[in-house]
Amino acid sequence: MKNINFAAILGLIVGLMICSVMVLFFNESPIHFLKVLGGSFYQSKFDMGLTLYYVTVLIFSGLAFSIPFKAGLFNLGTEGQILLTAMIAAVVGQSINVNYFTVVTLTLLIGVISSWIVAAFKAYRNSHEVVVAIMLNFIFAALASYVVLNFYQNPQSQNPESALVSESIQGFLKDPLKVYFDGAPVSSFLMIAVICSLLVWILENKTKWGLEIKAYGENPSAAERAGISSRKIIFLVLSLAGVFSAFVGLTEVLGNTLQYKIGFSAAYGFLGIVVALLAQGHPIGIIFSSFVIAVLHKGASDLDLETMHLTRDYSKVIQAVIILSVGAAVYFESSVKQFFKKLKG
């Protein structure tokens, strides 16, 4: 029970209630709205497969936020790193003699290097990681779009997207999960995401690095006096975040579309914040909270089909309200705890 974040769950419920009340202004039934939101994922095998795809990317993005958060860092750079690494995977994947090892290795490497920018500013200049990460999100998104549109635009399409990757790395088209779920975007990257969650749990609870990360997050000054290097911790947690952000890009390019499509990410990086907060940063809990948010995300995308006046654009409103409500609930809980600690002190 100690790993259940009741404040975050309450924030999720409040956010859904707010969104339900808002649909009244569009002459829609809140009950029907909630039914669509929570029930569309099991309508068919394809719908279930699409939901599991969302689960996959949300596990990765949730881990990318939770690990730095354990060290006291609020990582908002996941979204930009997702776009950058997806572009790299699509570009490298177009080479004639390319293989999976090359694409995966280079993509993960770019994910790590991109995270080092935030880490360097934080470790050496004491710049706030939120400010640096937000600016880099815009830079990485612009860079990815510029490269694709000007050098790798798909000549057979008018949509803003790259050409398909080489046939030698299109094996995920025959992925057992994809076949079972009628060609849905889900792939074996789901298994990789679950394994990563288990490995992160081992890292946090069974290794010296995990203990150092938690110690630094609880009290940076005391951790440094105990011989824990702040720079090592900052670079370590943000590098891991970069790896998991890169896995989102790989999941999209190799496991789904086989190309880079501008706008493919439905704010996965920011939804990962909600996933991590709901699970209270617990790596195993992130698997289950990812499923909850994935179900809501899938339902929100079907609003334009199942309602008269709501469109899929309302999903962005739902995301914003849920992110704000969950974040506010967790912040309020933390503030109350600190207040009572001061009273006792």
Short mmCIF file of the C-alpha atoms (twelve columns), coordinates in Angstrom:
data_MODEL
# 
_entry.id   MODEL 
# 
loop_
_atom_site.group_PDB 
_atom_site.id 
_atom_site.type_symbol 
_atom_site.label_atom_id 
_atom_site.label_alt_id 
_atom_site.label_comp_id 
_atom_site.label_asym_id 
_atom_site.label_seq_id 
_atom_site.Cartn_x 
_atom_site.Cartn_y 
_atom_site.Cartn_z 
_atom_site.pdbx_PDB_model_num 
ATOM 1   C CA . MET A 1   0.000   0.000   0.000   1 
ATOM 2   C CA . LYS A 2   2.905   2.356   0.611   1 
ATOM 3   C CA . ASN A 3   3.634   2.549   -3.138  1 
ATOM 4   C CA . ILE A 4   0.122   3.702   -4.004  1 
ATOM 5   C CA . ASN A 5   -0.069  7.423   -4.567  1 
ATOM 6   C CA . PHE A 6   -3.604  8.217   -3.439  1 
ATOM 7   C CA . ALA A 7   -3.111  11.929  -4.145  1 
ATOM 8   C CA . ALA A 8   -2.282  11.196  -7.795  1 
ATOM 9   C CA . ILE A 9   -5.268  8.835   -8.102  1 
ATOM 10  C CA . LEU A 10  -7.510  11.508  -6.605  1 
ATOM 11  C CA . GLY A 11  -6.061  14.009  -9.075  1 
ATOM 12  C CA . LEU A 12  -6.852  11.640  -11.953 1 
ATOM 13  C CA . ILE A 13  -10.441 11.225  -10.750 1 
ATOM 14  C CA . VAL A 14  -10.879 14.986  -10.319 1 
ATOM 15  C CA . GLY A 15  -9.450  15.581  -13.786 1 
ATOM 16  C CA . LEU A 16  -11.907 13.120  -15.332 1 
ATOM 17  C CA . MET A 17  -14.772 14.753  -13.426 1 
ATOM 18  C CA . ILE A 18  -13.790 18.179  -14.738 1 
ATOM 19  C CA . CYS A 19  -13.639 16.883  -18.301 1 
ATOM 20  C CA . SER A 20  -17.020 15.185  -17.841 1 
ATOM 21  C CA . VAL A 21  -18.620 18.414  -16.668 1 
ATOM 22  C CA . MET A 22  -17.070 20.328  -19.570 1 
ATOM 23  C CA . VAL A 23  -18.780 18.084  -22.155 1 
ATOM 24  C CA . LEU A 24  -22.134 19.452  -20.956 1 
ATOM 25  C CA . PHE A 25  -21.259 22.678  -22.751 1 
ATOM 26  C CA . PHE A 26  -21.187 20.649  -25.977 1 
ATOM 27  C CA . ASN A 27  -24.585 19.078  -25.314 1 
ATOM 28  C CA . GLU A 28  -23.024 15.672  -24.673 1 
ATOM 29  C CA . SER A 29  -23.807 13.207  -21.899 1 
ATOM 30  C CA . PRO A 30  -21.054 12.833  -19.273 1 
ATOM 31  C CA . ILE A 31  -22.021 9.184   -18.806 1 
ATOM 32  C CA . HIS A 32  -21.683 8.470   -22.529 1 
ATOM 33  C CA . PHE A 33  -18.420 10.431  -22.559 1 
ATOM 34  C CA . LEU A 34  -16.950 8.294   -19.763 1 
ATOM 35  C CA . LYS A 35  -18.237 5.124   -21.414 1 
ATOM 36  C CA . VAL A 36  -16.436 5.973   -24.658 1 
ATOM 37  C CA . LEU A 37  -13.332 7.089   -22.778 1 
ATOM 38  C CA . GLY A 38  -12.960 3.891   -20.797 1 
ATOM 39  C CA . GLY A 39  -14.557 1.280   -23.047 1 
ATOM 40  C CA . SER A 40  -13.334 1.734   -26.603 1 
ATOM 41  C CA . PHE A 41  -10.105 -0.212  -26.091 1 
ATOM 42  C CA . TYR A 42  -11.777 -3.652  -26.090 1 
ATOM 43  C CA . GLN A 43  -14.084 -3.178  -29.080 1 
ATOM 44  C CA . SER A 44  -11.831 -5.248  -31.358 1 
ATOM 45  C CA . LYS A 45  -8.428  -6.903  -31.508 1 
ATOM 46  C CA . PHE A 46  -7.053  -3.911  -33.383 1 
ATOM 47  C CA . ASP A 47  -8.326  -1.534  -30.691 1 
ATOM 48  C CA . MET A 48  -6.684  -3.655  -28.019 1 
ATOM 49  C CA . GLY A 49  -3.444  -3.737  -29.992 1 
ATOM 50  C CA . LEU A 50  -3.493  0.026   -30.424 1 
ATOM 51  C CA . THR A 51  -4.009  0.436   -26.683 1 
ATOM 52  C CA . LEU A 52  -1.056  -1.847  -25.989 1 
ATOM 53  C CA . TYR A 53  1.047   0.298   -28.315 1 
ATOM 54  C CA . TYR A 54  0.171   3.288   -26.147 1 
ATOM 55  C CA . VAL A 55  1.049   1.206   -23.090 1 
ATOM 56  C CA . THR A 56  4.481   0.520   -24.593 1 
ATOM 57  C CA . VAL A 57  5.438   4.125   -25.285 1 
ATOM 58  C CA . LEU A 58  3.990   5.298   -21.972 1 
ATOM 59  C CA . ILE A 59  6.038   2.765   -20.002 1 
ATOM 60  C CA . PHE A 60  9.193   4.099   -21.638 1 
ATOM 61  C CA . SER A 61  8.231   7.756   -21.159 1 
ATOM 62  C CA . GLY A 62  7.135   7.071   -17.579 1 
ATOM 63  C CA . LEU A 63  10.528  5.543   -16.797 1 
ATOM 64  C CA . ALA A 64  12.247  8.489   -18.491 1 
ATOM 65  C CA . PHE A 65  10.560  10.818  -16.005 1 
ATOM 66  C CA . SER A 66  10.581  8.685   -12.850 1 
ATOM 67  C CA . ILE A 67  14.312  7.932   -12.739 1 
ATOM 68  C CA . PRO A 68  15.467  11.591  -12.737 1 
ATOM 69  C CA . PHE A 69  12.591  12.401  -10.371 1 
ATOM 70  C CA . LYS A 70  14.061  9.972   -7.820  1 
ATOM 71  C CA . ALA A 71  17.189  12.141  -7.919  1 
ATOM 72  C CA . GLY A 72  15.191  15.335  -7.440  1 
ATOM 73  C CA . LEU A 73  15.198  16.338  -11.115 1 
ATOM 74  C CA . PHE A 74  12.014  17.272  -12.974 1 
ATOM 75  C CA . ASN A 75  12.741  15.978  -16.468 1 
ATOM 76  C CA . LEU A 76  10.614  17.677  -19.130 1 
ATOM 77  C CA . GLY A 77  12.958  16.855  -22.001 1 
ATOM 78  C CA . THR A 78  11.461  13.497  -22.949 1 
ATOM 79  C CA . GLU A 79  9.194   14.862  -25.684 1 
ATOM 80  C CA . GLY A 80  11.996  16.530  -27.628 1 
ATOM 81  C CA . GLN A 81  14.254  13.505  -27.277 1 
ATOM 82  C CA . ILE A 82  11.481  11.257  -28.588 1 
ATOM 83  C CA . LEU A 83  11.191  13.330  -31.761 1 
ATOM 84  C CA . LEU A 84  14.940  13.601  -32.260 1 
ATOM 85  C CA . THR A 85  15.640  9.889   -31.791 1 
ATOM 86  C CA . ALA A 86  12.709  8.855   -33.988 1 
ATOM 87  C CA . MET A 87  14.145  11.029  -36.756 1 
ATOM 88  C CA . ILE A 88  17.574  9.455   -36.301 1 
ATOM 89  C CA . ALA A 89  16.104  5.942   -36.447 1 
ATOM 90  C CA . ALA A 90  14.219  6.789   -39.655 1 
ATOM 91  C CA . VAL A 91  17.219  8.443   -41.309 1 
ATOM 92  C CA . VAL A 92  19.754  5.766   -40.386 1 
ATOM 93  C CA . GLY A 93  17.240  3.072   -41.265 1 
ATOM 94  C CA . GLN A 94  17.155  4.195   -44.904 1 
ATOM 95  C CA . SER A 95  20.717  3.044   -45.534 1 
ATOM 96  C CA . ILE A 96  21.006  0.082   -47.884 1 
ATOM 97  C CA . ASN A 97  23.190  -2.202  -45.760 1 
ATOM 98  C CA . VAL A 98  21.809  -1.181  -42.386 1 
ATOM 99  C CA . ASN A 99  20.840  -3.709  -39.703 1 
ATOM 100 C CA . TYR A 100 18.885  -3.609  -36.458 1 
ATOM 101 C CA . PHE A 101 22.001  -3.400  -34.297 1 
ATOM 102 C CA . THR A 102 23.239  -0.275  -36.084 1 
ATOM 103 C CA . VAL A 103 19.899  1.516   -35.953 1 
ATOM 104 C CA . VAL A 104 19.219  0.685   -32.315 1 
ATOM 105 C CA . THR A 105 22.747  1.504   -31.166 1 
ATOM 106 C CA . LEU A 106 22.932  4.879   -32.921 1 
ATOM 107 C CA . THR A 107 19.432  5.840   -31.814 1 
ATOM 108 C CA . LEU A 108 20.125  5.015   -28.168 1 
ATOM 109 C CA . LEU A 109 23.456  6.845   -28.392 1 
ATOM 110 C CA . ILE A 110 21.764  9.987   -29.698 1 
ATOM 111 C CA . GLY A 111 19.223  9.703   -26.880 1 
ATOM 112 C CA . VAL A 112 22.019  9.648   -24.321 1 
ATOM 113 C CA . ILE A 113 23.994  12.471  -25.950 1 
ATOM 114 C CA . SER A 114 20.903  14.684  -26.177 1 
ATOM 115 C CA . SER A 115 20.330  14.174  -22.453 1 
ATOM 116 C CA . TRP A 116 23.898  15.223  -21.699 1 
ATOM 117 C CA . ILE A 117 23.080  18.775  -22.776 1 
ATOM 118 C CA . VAL A 118 20.589  19.152  -19.932 1 
ATOM 119 C CA . ALA A 119 22.929  17.299  -17.572 1 
ATOM 120 C CA . ALA A 120 25.885  19.546  -18.423 1 
ATOM 121 C CA . PHE A 121 23.924  22.750  -17.856 1 
ATOM 122 C CA . LYS A 122 22.633  21.374  -14.553 1 
ATOM 123 C CA . ALA A 123 25.930  19.944  -13.298 1 
ATOM 124 C CA . TYR A 124 28.329  22.677  -14.387 1 
ATOM 125 C CA . ARG A 125 26.211  25.832  -14.575 1 
ATOM 126 C CA . ASN A 126 23.496  24.938  -12.047 1 
ATOM 127 C CA . SER A 127 20.865  25.844  -14.645 1 
ATOM 128 C CA . HIS A 128 17.371  24.633  -13.891 1 
ATOM 129 C CA . GLU A 129 16.718  21.411  -15.797 1 
ATOM 130 C CA . VAL A 130 13.112  22.388  -16.573 1 
ATOM 131 C CA . VAL A 131 14.080  25.580  -18.420 1 
ATOM 132 C CA . VAL A 132 16.861  23.914  -20.405 1 
ATOM 133 C CA . ALA A 133 14.716  20.880  -21.279 1 
ATOM 134 C CA . ILE A 134 11.775  22.962  -22.488 1 
ATOM 135 C CA . MET A 135 14.002  24.993  -24.802 1 
ATOM 136 C CA . LEU A 136 15.619  21.816  -26.125 1 
ATOM 137 C CA . ASN A 137 12.195  20.329  -26.834 1 
ATOM 138 C CA . PHE A 138 11.541  23.100  -29.349 1 
ATOM 139 C CA . ILE A 139 15.045  22.849  -30.804 1 
ATOM 140 C CA . PHE A 140 14.904  19.068  -31.246 1 
ATOM 141 C CA . ALA A 141 11.405  19.208  -32.739 1 
ATOM 142 C CA . ALA A 142 12.465  21.901  -35.219 1 
ATOM 143 C CA . LEU A 143 15.653  20.015  -36.099 1 
ATOM 144 C CA . ALA A 144 13.790  16.758  -36.705 1 
ATOM 145 C CA . SER A 145 11.227  18.475  -38.940 1 
ATOM 146 C CA . TYR A 146 13.908  20.386  -40.858 1 
ATOM 147 C CA . VAL A 147 15.980  17.291  -41.597 1 
ATOM 148 C CA . VAL A 148 13.011  15.189  -42.714 1 
ATOM 149 C CA . LEU A 149 11.312  17.838  -44.855 1 
ATOM 150 C CA . ASN A 150 14.476  19.079  -46.546 1 
ATOM 151 C CA . PHE A 151 16.523  15.916  -46.998 1 
ATOM 152 C CA . TYR A 152 14.454  12.775  -46.393 1 
ATOM 153 C CA . GLN A 153 10.921  13.669  -47.460 1 
ATOM 154 C CA . ASN A 154 8.992   10.700  -48.833 1 
ATOM 155 C CA . PRO A 155 8.781   11.345  -52.615 1 
ATOM 156 C CA . GLN A 156 5.692   9.150   -52.875 1 
ATOM 157 C CA . SER A 157 3.644   11.122  -50.357 1 
ATOM 158 C CA . GLN A 158 2.515   14.697  -49.831 1 
ATOM 159 C CA . ASN A 159 2.352   14.180  -46.081 1 
ATOM 160 C CA . PRO A 160 5.206   15.533  -43.938 1 
ATOM 161 C CA . GLU A 161 7.028   12.240  -43.427 1 
ATOM 162 C CA . SER A 162 10.232  10.455  -44.306 1 
ATOM 163 C CA . ALA A 163 10.645  7.580   -46.718 1 
ATOM 164 C CA . LEU A 164 10.313  4.048   -45.374 1 
ATOM 165 C CA . VAL A 165 13.281  2.378   -43.735 1 
ATOM 166 C CA . SER A 166 15.209  -0.318  -45.587 1 
ATOM 167 C CA . GLU A 167 13.481  -3.655  -46.145 1 
ATOM 168 C CA . SER A 168 16.213  -5.331  -44.096 1 
ATOM 169 C CA . ILE A 169 14.781  -3.785  -40.906 1 
ATOM 170 C CA . GLN A 170 11.067  -4.146  -41.660 1 
ATOM 171 C CA . GLY A 171 10.834  -7.434  -39.783 1 
ATOM 172 C CA . PHE A 172 8.403   -6.051  -37.220 1 
ATOM 173 C CA . LEU A 173 5.691   -6.194  -39.912 1 
ATOM 174 C CA . LYS A 174 5.588   -9.929  -39.146 1 
ATOM 175 C CA . ASP A 175 5.790   -9.460  -35.390 1 
ATOM 176 C CA . PRO A 176 3.636   -12.090 -33.592 1 
ATOM 177 C CA . LEU A 177 1.860   -9.452  -31.519 1 
ATOM 178 C CA . LYS A 178 1.143   -7.343  -34.585 1 
ATOM 179 C CA . VAL A 179 -0.234  -10.335 -36.452 1 
ATOM 180 C CA . TYR A 180 -2.411  -11.444 -33.533 1 
ATOM 181 C CA . PHE A 181 -3.906  -7.963  -33.088 1 
ATOM 182 C CA . ASP A 182 -4.822  -7.604  -36.774 1 
ATOM 183 C CA . GLY A 183 -1.951  -5.353  -37.800 1 
ATOM 184 C CA . ALA A 184 -2.217  -2.941  -34.856 1 
ATOM 185 C CA . PRO A 185 0.812   -0.758  -33.989 1 
ATOM 186 C CA . VAL A 186 1.751   -2.963  -31.013 1 
ATOM 187 C CA . SER A 187 4.994   -4.915  -31.353 1 
ATOM 188 C CA . SER A 188 7.520   -6.854  -29.297 1 
ATOM 189 C CA . PHE A 189 8.782   -3.533  -27.956 1 
ATOM 190 C CA . LEU A 190 6.020   -4.072  -25.387 1 
ATOM 191 C CA . MET A 191 8.026   -6.974  -23.973 1 
ATOM 192 C CA . ILE A 192 11.162  -4.819  -23.975 1 
ATOM 193 C CA . ALA A 193 9.289   -2.109  -22.054 1 
ATOM 194 C CA . VAL A 194 8.177   -4.582  -19.384 1 
ATOM 195 C CA . ILE A 195 11.722  -5.965  -19.093 1 
ATOM 196 C CA . CYS A 196 13.082  -2.424  -18.749 1 
ATOM 197 C CA . SER A 197 10.677  -1.801  -15.869 1 
ATOM 198 C CA . LEU A 198 11.952  -4.906  -14.106 1 
ATOM 199 C CA . LEU A 199 15.581  -3.888  -14.701 1 
ATOM 200 C CA . VAL A 200 14.926  -0.414  -13.317 1 
ATOM 201 C CA . TRP A 201 13.375  -1.970  -10.203 1 
ATOM 202 C CA . ILE A 202 16.526  -4.059  -9.749  1 
ATOM 203 C CA . LEU A 203 18.703  -0.996  -10.313 1 
ATOM 204 C CA . GLU A 204 16.831  1.057   -7.735  1 
ATOM 205 C CA . ASN A 205 16.543  -1.602  -5.044  1 
ATOM 206 C CA . LYS A 206 19.454  -4.003  -5.496  1 
ATOM 207 C CA . THR A 207 22.411  -1.882  -6.621  1 
ATOM 208 C CA . LYS A 208 24.689  0.748   -5.140  1 
ATOM 209 C CA . TRP A 209 23.762  3.183   -7.919  1 
ATOM 210 C CA . GLY A 210 20.094  2.907   -7.025  1 
ATOM 211 C CA . LEU A 211 20.762  3.681   -3.378  1 
ATOM 212 C CA . GLU A 212 22.939  6.655   -4.342  1 
ATOM 213 C CA . ILE A 213 20.212  8.018   -6.610  1 
ATOM 214 C CA . LYS A 214 17.622  7.831   -3.825  1 
ATOM 215 C CA . ALA A 215 20.023  9.309   -1.271  1 
ATOM 216 C CA . TYR A 216 20.854  12.220  -3.548  1 
ATOM 217 C CA . GLY A 217 17.172  12.813  -4.242  1 
ATOM 218 C CA . GLU A 218 16.329  12.907  -0.537  1 
ATOM 219 C CA . ASN A 219 19.152  15.252  0.480   1 
ATOM 220 C CA . PRO A 220 21.749  16.382  -2.104  1 
ATOM 221 C CA . SER A 221 23.955  18.137  0.448   1 
ATOM 222 C CA . ALA A 222 24.112  15.155  2.780   1 
ATOM 223 C CA . ALA A 223 24.742  12.824  -0.161  1 
ATOM 224 C CA . GLU A 224 27.694  14.904  -1.326  1 
ATOM 225 C CA . ARG A 225 29.157  14.935  2.171   1 
ATOM 226 C CA . ALA A 226 28.871  11.140  2.141   1 
ATOM 227 C CA . GLY A 227 31.011  11.013  -0.998  1 
ATOM 228 C CA . ILE A 228 28.275  10.762  -3.639  1 
ATOM 229 C CA . SER A 229 29.153  12.868  -6.685  1 
ATOM 230 C CA . SER A 230 26.288  15.110  -7.737  1 
ATOM 231 C CA . ARG A 231 27.579  15.283  -11.301 1 
ATOM 232 C CA . LYS A 232 27.722  11.500  -11.550 1 
ATOM 233 C CA . ILE A 233 24.129  11.169  -10.363 1 
ATOM 234 C CA . ILE A 234 22.851  13.903  -12.694 1 
ATOM 235 C CA . PHE A 235 24.542  12.410  -15.749 1 
ATOM 236 C CA . LEU A 236 23.505  8.869   -14.767 1 
ATOM 237 C CA . VAL A 237 19.776  9.497   -14.321 1 
ATOM 238 C CA . LEU A 238 19.446  11.779  -17.347 1 
ATOM 239 C CA . SER A 239 21.396  9.327   -19.520 1 
ATOM 240 C CA . LEU A 240 18.967  6.576   -18.538 1 
ATOM 241 C CA . ALA A 241 16.095  8.941   -19.320 1 
ATOM 242 C CA . GLY A 242 17.613  9.547   -22.752 1 
ATOM 243 C CA . VAL A 243 17.779  5.789   -23.379 1 
ATOM 244 C CA . PHE A 244 14.108  5.288   -22.563 1 
ATOM 245 C CA . SER A 245 13.117  8.317   -24.645 1 
ATOM 246 C CA . ALA A 246 15.012  6.771   -27.557 1 
ATOM 247 C CA . PHE A 247 13.087  3.524   -27.092 1 
ATOM 248 C CA . VAL A 248 9.874   5.460   -27.748 1 
ATOM 249 C CA . GLY A 249 11.318  6.654   -31.051 1 
ATOM 250 C CA . LEU A 250 12.391  3.110   -31.926 1 
ATOM 251 C CA . THR A 251 8.953   1.749   -31.023 1 
ATOM 252 C CA . GLU A 252 7.340   4.176   -33.452 1 
ATOM 253 C CA . VAL A 253 9.763   3.863   -36.359 1 
ATOM 254 C CA . LEU A 254 10.758  0.184   -36.252 1 
ATOM 255 C CA . GLY A 255 7.664   -1.263  -34.601 1 
ATOM 256 C CA . ASN A 256 4.901   0.798   -36.185 1 
ATOM 257 C CA . THR A 257 5.129   3.170   -39.164 1 
ATOM 258 C CA . LEU A 258 8.651   2.297   -40.450 1 
ATOM 259 C CA . GLN A 259 9.183   6.032   -41.031 1 
ATOM 260 C CA . TYR A 260 9.222   9.367   -39.255 1 
ATOM 261 C CA . LYS A 261 5.897   11.171  -39.385 1 
ATOM 262 C CA . ILE A 262 5.804   14.741  -38.172 1 
ATOM 263 C CA . GLY A 263 3.341   14.980  -35.298 1 
ATOM 264 C CA . PHE A 264 3.305   11.254  -34.495 1 
ATOM 265 C CA . SER A 265 3.786   11.847  -30.771 1 
ATOM 266 C CA . ALA A 266 0.576   12.673  -28.916 1 
ATOM 267 C CA . ALA A 267 2.583   14.367  -26.145 1 
ATOM 268 C CA . TYR A 268 3.894   10.982  -24.991 1 
ATOM 269 C CA . GLY A 269 6.699   12.676  -23.112 1 
ATOM 270 C CA . PHE A 270 4.294   14.725  -21.014 1 
ATOM 271 C CA . LEU A 271 1.845   11.857  -20.490 1 
ATOM 272 C CA . GLY A 272 4.777   9.973   -19.006 1 
ATOM 273 C CA . ILE A 273 4.725   12.468  -16.142 1 
ATOM 274 C CA . VAL A 274 1.179   11.421  -15.234 1 
ATOM 275 C CA . VAL A 275 2.119   7.751   -15.582 1 
ATOM 276 C CA . ALA A 276 5.078   8.149   -13.218 1 
ATOM 277 C CA . LEU A 277 3.146   10.176  -10.661 1 
ATOM 278 C CA . LEU A 278 0.257   7.705   -10.605 1 
ATOM 279 C CA . ALA A 279 2.712   4.890   -9.921  1 
ATOM 280 C CA . GLN A 280 4.602   7.036   -7.402  1 
ATOM 281 C CA . GLY A 281 7.728   6.316   -9.427  1 
ATOM 282 C CA . HIS A 282 7.540   2.565   -8.794  1 
ATOM 283 C CA . PRO A 283 8.898   0.822   -11.943 1 
ATOM 284 C CA . ILE A 284 6.409   -2.062  -11.738 1 
ATOM 285 C CA . GLY A 285 3.547   0.293   -10.927 1 
ATOM 286 C CA . ILE A 286 4.386   2.229   -14.089 1 
ATOM 287 C CA . ILE A 287 3.293   -0.788  -16.151 1 
ATOM 288 C CA . PHE A 288 -0.204  -0.648  -14.639 1 
ATOM 289 C CA . SER A 289 -0.538  3.142   -14.630 1 
ATOM 290 C CA . SER A 290 0.546   3.125   -18.293 1 
ATOM 291 C CA . PHE A 291 -2.385  0.850   -19.070 1 
ATOM 292 C CA . VAL A 292 -4.829  3.204   -17.308 1 
ATOM 293 C CA . ILE A 293 -3.599  6.266   -19.204 1 
ATOM 294 C CA . ALA A 294 -3.416  4.280   -22.469 1 
ATOM 295 C CA . VAL A 295 -7.070  3.271   -22.121 1 
ATOM 296 C CA . LEU A 296 -8.071  6.893   -21.547 1 
ATOM 297 C CA . HIS A 297 -5.922  8.059   -24.451 1 
ATOM 298 C CA . LYS A 298 -7.428  5.460   -26.791 1 
ATOM 299 C CA . GLY A 299 -10.942 6.424   -25.741 1 
ATOM 300 C CA . ALA A 300 -10.248 10.122  -26.228 1 
ATOM 301 C CA . SER A 301 -9.111  9.505   -29.801 1 
ATOM 302 C CA . ASP A 302 -12.498 7.910   -30.589 1 
ATOM 303 C CA . LEU A 303 -14.612 10.812  -29.398 1 
ATOM 304 C CA . ASP A 304 -15.208 12.193  -32.886 1 
ATOM 305 C CA . LEU A 305 -16.644 8.813   -33.959 1 
ATOM 306 C CA . GLU A 306 -18.728 8.040   -30.886 1 
ATOM 307 C CA . THR A 307 -20.120 11.499  -30.053 1 
ATOM 308 C CA . MET A 308 -22.012 14.155  -31.993 1 
ATOM 309 C CA . HIS A 309 -20.061 17.273  -31.105 1 
ATOM 310 C CA . LEU A 310 -16.731 16.245  -29.561 1 
ATOM 311 C CA . THR A 311 -13.686 15.696  -31.769 1 
ATOM 312 C CA . ARG A 312 -10.347 13.992  -31.164 1 
ATOM 313 C CA . ASP A 313 -8.949  17.465  -30.479 1 
ATOM 314 C CA . TYR A 314 -10.753 17.283  -27.154 1 
ATOM 315 C CA . SER A 315 -8.234  14.587  -26.220 1 
ATOM 316 C CA . LYS A 316 -5.635  17.347  -25.883 1 
ATOM 317 C CA . VAL A 317 -7.921  19.114  -23.418 1 
ATOM 318 C CA . ILE A 318 -8.296  15.869  -21.470 1 
ATOM 319 C CA . GLN A 319 -4.539  15.377  -21.406 1 
ATOM 320 C CA . ALA A 320 -3.929  18.931  -20.208 1 
ATOM 321 C CA . VAL A 321 -6.568  18.753  -17.481 1 
ATOM 322 C CA . ILE A 322 -5.348  15.370  -16.219 1 
ATOM 323 C CA . ILE A 323 -1.698  16.467  -16.205 1 
ATOM 324 C CA . LEU A 324 -2.584  19.627  -14.293 1 
ATOM 325 C CA . SER A 325 -4.904  17.902  -11.819 1 
ATOM 326 C CA . VAL A 326 -2.521  15.036  -11.071 1 
ATOM 327 C CA . GLY A 327 0.433   17.402  -10.761 1 
ATOM 328 C CA . ALA A 328 -1.532  19.755  -8.519  1 
ATOM 329 C CA . ALA A 329 -2.712  16.909  -6.284  1 
ATOM 330 C CA . VAL A 330 0.825   15.563  -5.816  1 
ATOM 331 C CA . TYR A 331 2.190   19.066  -5.181  1 
ATOM 332 C CA . PHE A 332 -0.562  19.783  -2.655  1 
ATOM 333 C CA . GLU A 333 0.127   16.511  -0.846  1 
ATOM 334 C CA . SER A 334 3.844   17.323  -0.674  1 
ATOM 335 C CA . SER A 335 3.159   20.850  0.603   1 
ATOM 336 C CA . VAL A 336 0.857   19.561  3.338   1 
ATOM 337 C CA . LYS A 337 3.445   17.012  4.486   1 
ATOM 338 C CA . GLN A 338 6.153   19.685  4.632   1 
ATOM 339 C CA . PHE A 339 3.831   21.992  6.564   1 
ATOM 340 C CA . PHE A 340 3.156   19.392  9.246   1 
ATOM 341 C CA . LYS A 341 6.858   18.508  9.433   1 
ATOM 342 C CA . LYS A 342 7.628   22.159  10.201  1 
ATOM 343 C CA . LEU A 343 4.937   22.210  12.873  1 
ATOM 344 C CA . LYS A 344 6.422   19.131  14.532  1 
ATOM 345 C CA . GLY A 345 9.923   20.573  14.263  1 
# 
